[in-house]
Amino acid sequence: MASRNEGGPTQAREDVEQLRTLVQEFVRSFGLLVTRKTPCGFPVSPSHAHALMLLLQRAAQGRTTQQSDLVSALGIDKSNIARLCERMVAAGHAEQTVPQADGRGRIVTLTPQGTRLAHRIEQGSLDRFSAVTAGIPASKRRAVIGALVDLNAAVAATAGRTDT
């Protein structure tokens, strides 16, 4: 991937600093640093909420979910996913079973209580993003979304690097 350094090294450094500052500001103001509740106010960690929403989505698609699927989809390492699944089971939000075919992986499914909570979190997330979207002028929304697509692609392209 070619580097696009249109303004020279000084401009590139300024761009890096501005991007870093803006992403940090977003993370802080959106509430992503709070570990015991979601940005939309539910009393579970953001990773717990994302796992519930992912399980809900995959169940609606008729797909089973193994812990390894959560590792891939959420970008969380295997040992932390195992602990997250244990917390979801302890909270009554999920169940785990070992598939008879291989006996190694664990299938994770929502309980009725977990399904209800996942639906509430999903709606809370939609409500929060609706409010945020409404705060962006309509004429700039496509540009903001496009910039986030580019940002996600850039982050994905650097996945696994340890020099950042």
trRosetta pair geometry for C-beta under 8 A, 3 or more apart (Angstrom, degrees):
i j d omega theta_ij theta_ji phi_ij phi_ji
1 157 6.3 30 -27 -173 163 143
5 8 6.6 63 153 -107 98 11
5 9 7.0 7 -173 -73 129 48
5 11 7.7 133 -175 75 69 100
5 12 5.0 -25 -136 -69 91 132
6 11 7.3 -69 84 100 65 143
7 10 7.2 -91 131 75 97 72
7 11 2.5 -48 111 77 125 166
7 12 6.5 175 68 -41 90 62
7 14 7.8 -58 103 47 143 114
7 15 7.4 136 43 -32 130 121
8 11 5.3 91 56 17 69 101
8 12 6.9 -126 105 -8 33 94
9 12 5.5 -54 -142 36 32 115
9 13 6.3 34 159 -20 66 104
10 13 5.8 -54 -152 34 30 110
10 14 6.5 29 150 -17 63 106
11 14 5.5 -54 -148 38 35 112
11 15 6.2 39 151 -23 67 104
12 15 5.6 -52 -149 35 31 114
12 16 6.4 35 151 -22 64 103
13 16 5.6 -50 -149 33 33 114
13 17 6.4 30 154 -16 64 105
14 17 5.8 -55 -148 39 32 110
14 18 6.2 29 155 -18 66 108
15 18 5.8 -57 -143 39 29 108
15 19 6.1 28 158 -18 65 107
16 19 6.0 -56 -146 38 26 108
16 20 6.2 25 156 -18 63 110
17 20 5.8 -56 -146 38 28 112
17 21 6.2 28 157 -19 64 109
18 21 5.8 -55 -145 38 29 111
18 22 6.2 25 158 -16 65 110
19 22 5.9 -60 -145 40 28 107
19 23 6.2 24 160 -16 66 109
20 23 6.1 -58 -145 38 26 106
20 24 6.2 25 158 -16 63 110
21 24 5.9 -59 -147 40 27 110
21 25 6.2 29 154 -21 64 108
22 25 5.6 -51 -145 35 31 113
22 26 6.4 33 154 -19 64 104
23 26 5.7 -53 -150 36 32 112
23 27 6.3 35 153 -21 66 105
24 27 5.7 -52 -145 35 32 112
24 28 6.3 26 158 -13 65 109
25 28 6.0 -60 -148 41 28 107
25 29 5.9 12 163 -8 67 114
26 29 6.2 -63 -134 45 25 99
26 30 5.7 18 169 -16 65 117
27 30 6.4 -61 -138 39 17 106
27 32 4.6 -79 -161 56 71 128
27 33 6.4 81 146 -43 94 92
28 32 7.5 -69 -63 44 20 85
28 33 6.0 4 -110 -5 58 128
30 39 5.3 -18 156 -129 79 144
31 34 5.2 -25 -178 13 83 119
31 37 7.8 -53 168 96 125 90
31 38 7.7 73 117 147 125 38
31 39 3.8 144 71 -116 117 78
32 39 6.4 -15 -66 -64 59 118
32 46 6.4 25 -142 -61 67 164
34 37 5.5 -31 135 56 127 79
34 39 7.5 142 45 -79 116 57
34 46 7.8 112 79 -32 73 105
35 45 5.4 -11 178 -121 62 103
35 46 7.6 -82 -129 10 43 90
36 43 6.9 -13 153 -161 82 67
36 44 7.8 -89 -176 -159 45 11
36 45 6.3 -34 -103 -79 27 72
37 41 6.2 -13 168 -154 121 28
37 42 6.2 170 -159 81 77 38
37 43 5.3 -36 -102 -109 93 41
37 44 7.1 75 -120 40 42 29
37 45 7.7 -30 -31 -92 14 32
38 41 6.5 -33 72 35 83 24
38 42 4.5 20 23 45 118 89
38 44 6.4 16 -34 67 98 74
38 45 7.7 88 -67 149 67 16
38 46 5.6 118 -115 -93 69 64
38 49 4.5 59 -86 -43 129 162
38 121 6.5 114 -10 -141 171 105
38 124 7.1 98 97 109 136 136
38 125 7.7 -70 161 -74 138 90
39 46 7.1 40 -16 -96 85 112
39 128 6.3 115 115 -172 101 164
40 121 7.1 137 66 -151 129 62
40 124 3.6 136 138 149 142 108
40 125 5.5 -119 -24 -73 149 48
40 127 6.8 107 -143 65 127 99
40 128 4.5 -118 -93 -37 101 135
41 124 6.6 -128 47 -164 89 139
42 49 6.1 123 71 -94 130 123
42 117 7.4 118 -162 -170 140 96
42 120 7.0 128 -97 114 131 106
42 121 5.3 -50 -13 -99 164 92
42 124 6.2 156 -36 53 109 167
44 48 3.9 -110 164 93 113 134
44 49 5.4 143 90 -54 111 82
44 52 7.6 59 101 -12 160 137
44 91 7.6 61 -106 -151 116 172
44 117 7.6 76 -15 169 144 134
44 121 7.7 -48 48 -89 124 137
45 48 4.5 100 55 3 79 104
45 49 7.0 -146 94 -4 43 86
46 49 5.6 -54 -146 38 34 112
46 50 6.2 33 157 -19 68 106
47 50 5.7 -52 -143 38 32 110
47 51 6.3 35 155 -21 64 105
47 74 6.6 81 -147 -176 87 138
47 76 6.3 73 -142 -70 129 152
47 80 7.8 -62 -180 151 162 113
47 84 5.7 -95 130 -116 118 138
48 51 5.9 -56 -150 35 28 111
48 52 6.5 28 152 -19 63 106
48 84 6.5 -161 -86 -158 67 98
48 87 6.6 -82 -99 106 117 125
48 88 6.4 167 -142 -79 91 93
48 91 7.9 49 -157 17 136 159
48 93 7.7 79 -176 67 104 165
49 52 5.7 -54 -150 35 31 112
49 53 6.4 27 155 -15 66 106
49 121 4.9 -167 -150 -162 99 146
49 125 7.8 146 160 -60 126 121
50 53 5.8 -54 -145 39 32 109
50 54 6.2 33 155 -20 65 108
50 74 5.8 123 118 -118 127 109
51 54 5.7 -56 -146 38 29 111
51 55 6.2 31 155 -19 65 106
51 70 5.8 23 -125 -139 99 124
51 74 6.5 -16 -77 -70 78 148
51 84 6.0 158 -42 149 159 129
51 85 7.7 -147 -174 -80 153 65
51 88 6.5 -106 106 -67 137 146
51 94 7.9 -50 134 -51 117 149
51 108 7.9 -50 178 137 111 151
52 55 5.8 -55 -147 37 29 111
52 56 6.3 32 153 -21 64 106
52 88 7.3 178 -71 -128 87 126
52 93 6.3 -61 -98 172 113 131
52 94 7.8 -134 -98 -56 75 109
52 110 7.0 84 -146 -104 74 116
52 114 6.1 -146 -130 -174 103 91
52 117 6.2 -67 -163 104 154 100
52 118 4.0 -153 158 -95 100 94
52 121 6.0 81 90 40 130 150
53 56 5.5 -52 -148 35 33 115
53 57 6.3 34 154 -20 65 106
53 118 5.7 167 -81 -158 44 93
53 121 6.0 -113 -63 102 100 118
53 122 5.5 138 -119 -80 101 88
53 125 7.2 12 -94 0 150 155
54 57 5.7 -53 -146 37 31 112
54 58 6.2 26 158 -14 66 108
54 65 7.2 122 129 -126 96 151
54 70 6.8 133 96 -112 147 77
54 73 5.5 127 -143 124 147 148
54 74 6.9 -101 -25 -60 159 98
55 58 6.0 -57 -142 41 28 106
55 59 6.1 31 157 -21 64 108
55 65 5.6 -117 -114 32 73 161
55 94 6.8 -119 -111 -105 172 116
55 108 6.4 -90 -105 118 124 103
55 109 7.0 145 -167 -144 120 30
55 110 5.0 138 131 -48 128 101
55 114 7.3 -20 94 146 144 126
55 118 6.6 -109 72 -101 96 154
56 59 5.9 -56 -146 36 26 111
56 60 6.4 27 154 -20 62 107
56 110 6.4 44 -75 -40 67 155
56 115 6.6 128 -105 -133 96 65
56 118 4.0 173 -53 145 132 140
56 119 6.8 167 -136 -61 149 61
56 122 6.5 -105 89 -49 158 135
57 60 5.8 -57 -152 34 29 112
57 61 6.6 19 152 -11 63 109
58 61 5.6 -61 -150 43 35 109
58 63 4.3 -84 -172 75 88 107
58 64 7.5 -18 148 114 120 6
58 65 4.8 98 95 -61 158 113
58 69 7.4 74 -101 144 162 147
59 62 7.6 45 -178 -73 33 21
59 63 7.3 -100 -72 56 24 63
59 65 7.7 -60 -53 -11 74 115
59 109 7.2 97 -90 -144 120 81
59 110 6.3 -71 -36 19 154 115
59 115 7.7 -78 76 -108 162 106
64 107 5.5 -38 178 -142 116 118
64 109 7.7 -50 -141 -75 76 97
65 69 4.8 -122 -154 71 72 142
65 70 6.7 72 170 -47 112 88
65 107 6.8 112 74 -159 49 67
65 108 5.2 -55 99 63 101 88
65 109 7.2 147 45 -79 97 53
66 69 5.0 111 54 -3 67 98
66 70 7.7 -129 102 1 45 84
66 99 7.9 -49 -97 -17 113 124
66 105 4.5 -9 -156 167 132 131
66 106 6.4 128 -155 74 75 44
66 107 5.6 -53 -94 -95 66 54
66 108 7.0 116 -142 6 19 85
67 70 5.5 -53 -158 34 42 113
67 71 6.6 50 144 -26 69 99
67 78 7.3 76 138 -147 114 75
67 81 5.3 131 -173 131 94 122
67 82 6.4 34 -158 -82 148 65
67 85 5.9 -62 -105 -40 106 153
67 96 7.8 22 -55 -130 106 121
67 105 6.4 -164 33 -164 91 83
67 106 4.9 43 -20 59 114 96
67 108 6.2 100 -69 -28 64 119
68 71 5.3 -42 -150 27 39 119
68 72 6.6 37 154 -15 65 102
68 78 7.6 -5 -101 -111 66 99
68 105 6.0 -62 -5 -128 113 121
69 72 5.9 -55 -152 39 33 108
69 73 6.0 20 157 -10 68 114
70 73 5.9 -60 -133 46 29 103
70 74 5.4 -1 177 6 69 120
70 76 7.2 -31 141 54 88 108
70 81 4.9 144 101 -148 116 126
70 84 7.5 -153 151 82 145 132
70 85 7.4 158 41 -63 165 108
70 108 6.8 15 -34 32 131 150
71 74 7.0 -71 -131 49 11 89
71 76 6.3 -110 -127 73 52 65
71 77 6.9 15 -139 -159 101 19
71 78 5.4 -3 -101 -83 138 64
71 81 5.1 -86 -73 -28 77 157
72 75 7.9 8 174 -65 21 46
74 81 7.2 143 58 -97 130 106
76 80 4.8 -106 169 92 106 121
76 81 5.3 136 100 -62 109 85
76 84 7.0 44 120 -13 156 147
77 80 5.1 82 63 17 78 104
77 81 7.0 -144 100 -9 35 91
78 81 5.7 -56 -146 35 29 111
78 82 6.4 32 155 -23 64 103
79 82 5.6 -48 -150 31 34 114
79 83 6.7 31 152 -14 64 103
80 83 5.7 -52 -148 39 36 110
80 84 6.2 41 151 -22 66 105
81 84 5.4 -52 -144 37 33 115
81 85 6.3 35 155 -20 66 103
82 85 5.9 -53 -150 36 29 110
82 86 6.6 33 150 -20 62 104
83 86 5.5 -51 -150 34 35 115
83 87 6.5 36 152 -18 65 102
84 87 5.7 -54 -152 35 33 111
84 88 6.4 32 151 -18 66 105
85 88 5.6 -51 -145 37 35 112
85 89 6.3 36 153 -19 65 104
85 94 6.5 -91 -153 95 71 144
85 96 5.9 71 164 -70 123 131
85 106 7.0 115 152 103 163 139
85 108 5.6 -107 -129 -102 118 131
86 89 5.7 -54 -148 37 31 111
86 90 6.2 31 153 -19 65 108
87 90 5.6 -54 -143 39 31 112
87 91 6.2 27 157 -16 65 109
88 91 5.8 -57 -144 40 29 108
88 93 4.5 -85 -166 73 80 109
88 94 3.9 26 132 19 117 120
88 108 7.5 51 84 -161 143 121
88 114 6.9 55 -177 -113 103 131
89 92 7.8 44 177 -68 31 22
89 93 7.5 -92 -67 54 21 68
89 94 5.4 -67 -72 79 60 82
89 95 6.5 90 -118 -109 93 33
89 96 6.0 -53 -77 -4 133 102
92 111 5.9 -83 167 59 65 157
92 113 4.9 8 131 70 105 150
92 114 7.1 -161 123 -47 57 87
93 110 6.8 -47 165 -141 67 75
93 111 6.1 -164 -174 32 16 103
93 113 6.1 -100 -97 102 49 95
93 114 3.4 105 -171 -97 62 100
93 117 6.0 -59 -121 47 110 142
93 118 7.9 121 -166 -43 107 93
94 108 5.4 -2 -178 -171 132 93
94 109 6.5 151 -157 79 77 36
94 110 5.8 -54 -102 -105 71 41
94 111 6.2 -141 -85 -11 15 86
94 114 5.3 92 -59 -92 58 164
95 108 7.5 159 79 -152 42 49
95 109 5.4 -17 58 63 90 89
95 110 8.0 34 16 125 78 6
95 111 5.9 102 -27 -66 95 90
96 106 4.6 0 -170 177 113 121
96 107 6.8 150 -156 74 57 48
96 108 5.5 -21 -99 -97 79 67
96 109 7.9 165 -87 21 32 70
97 106 7.0 147 70 -160 30 70
97 107 4.9 -19 62 58 86 102
97 109 7.4 9 6 6 105 111
98 103 5.8 35 160 -142 118 49
98 104 7.8 134 -156 34 101 10
98 105 7.4 149 -142 84 65 44
98 106 5.9 -45 -90 -104 63 68
98 107 7.6 170 -97 13 13 83
99 102 6.0 34 87 36 108 78
99 103 7.1 -111 80 -57 62 30
99 105 6.2 12 19 70 111 93
99 107 5.8 90 -52 -28 92 114
100 103 7.0 16 -148 -66 28 77
102 105 6.4 45 78 14 123 90
110 114 3.8 -148 -157 99 85 118
110 115 4.6 114 133 -62 133 76
110 118 6.2 -60 -121 -10 148 142
111 114 4.5 98 44 6 72 104
111 115 7.0 -130 92 -7 38 85
112 115 5.6 -51 -146 33 32 115
112 116 6.6 33 155 -19 64 102
113 116 5.9 -53 -152 34 32 110
113 117 6.5 26 152 -14 65 107
114 117 5.7 -56 -146 41 32 109
114 118 6.0 36 155 -23 67 107
115 118 5.7 -52 -143 35 29 113
115 119 6.5 31 155 -19 62 103
116 119 5.9 -56 -153 34 30 111
116 120 6.5 27 151 -16 64 107
117 120 5.6 -56 -149 38 35 111
117 121 6.2 33 154 -18 69 106
118 121 5.7 -53 -143 39 31 110
118 122 6.1 37 154 -23 64 106
119 122 5.6 -52 -146 35 30 115
119 123 6.5 27 155 -15 63 105
120 123 5.9 -56 -149 38 30 108
120 124 6.2 32 152 -19 65 108
121 124 5.5 -54 -145 39 32 113
121 125 6.2 36 154 -22 65 105
122 125 5.8 -54 -150 34 28 112
122 126 6.5 27 152 -16 62 105
123 126 5.6 -52 -147 37 34 111
123 127 6.3 36 153 -21 66 105
124 127 5.6 -53 -147 36 31 113
124 128 6.3 31 155 -19 65 105
125 128 5.8 -53 -146 35 30 110
125 129 6.3 20 158 -9 65 109
126 129 6.0 -61 -143 44 28 104
126 130 6.1 36 154 -27 65 106
127 130 5.6 -52 -147 31 29 115
127 131 6.7 28 154 -18 62 103
128 131 5.9 -56 -156 34 32 110
128 132 6.5 28 149 -16 66 106
129 132 5.3 -49 -142 39 40 113
129 133 6.0 44 155 -22 68 104
130 133 5.7 -53 -144 37 28 112
130 134 6.3 32 154 -22 62 106
131 134 5.7 -53 -148 34 30 113
131 135 6.8 30 152 -20 61 105
132 135 5.7 -60 -158 33 34 113
132 136 7.2 28 148 -18 65 102
133 136 5.9 -58 -157 31 39 108
133 141 6.6 45 -159 -126 87 122
136 140 5.7 -119 172 84 94 103
136 141 5.2 117 111 -88 122 76
136 144 5.6 -61 -156 -5 152 160
137 140 4.7 68 69 14 91 106
137 141 7.4 -139 92 -35 45 78
138 141 5.8 -30 -149 -7 37 118
140 143 5.2 -63 -164 45 61 115
140 144 5.8 64 141 -27 86 102
141 144 5.7 -56 -148 35 32 111
141 145 6.3 29 156 -16 67 106
142 145 5.7 -55 -147 40 32 111
142 146 6.1 35 153 -21 65 108
143 146 5.5 -52 -145 38 30 114
143 147 6.3 34 154 -22 64 104
144 147 5.7 -53 -149 34 30 112
144 148 6.6 28 152 -17 63 105
145 148 5.7 -55 -151 36 33 110
145 149 6.6 39 149 -22 65 101
146 149 5.5 -48 -150 30 35 114
146 150 6.5 33 152 -15 65 104
147 150 5.6 -54 -151 38 34 112
147 151 6.2 37 150 -22 66 106
148 151 5.3 -48 -141 37 36 115
148 152 6.2 38 157 -19 66 102
149 152 5.9 -54 -149 37 28 110
149 153 6.4 27 152 -18 62 108
150 153 5.7 -56 -148 37 31 112
150 154 6.3 31 154 -20 65 106
151 154 5.7 -55 -148 36 31 111
151 155 6.4 29 154 -17 65 105
152 155 5.7 -54 -146 37 31 110
152 156 6.2 32 154 -19 65 107
153 156 5.7 -53 -146 37 30 112
153 157 6.3 33 154 -22 63 107
154 157 5.7 -54 -149 34 30 113
154 158 6.7 14 156 -7 63 108
155 158 6.1 -69 -152 44 31 100
155 159 7.0 61 146 -58 64 82
156 159 5.5 -18 -157 -23 40 117
158 161 4.8 -58 -178 17 80 129
158 164 6.4 52 161 -26 136 149
161 164 5.7 68 104 -6 111 105
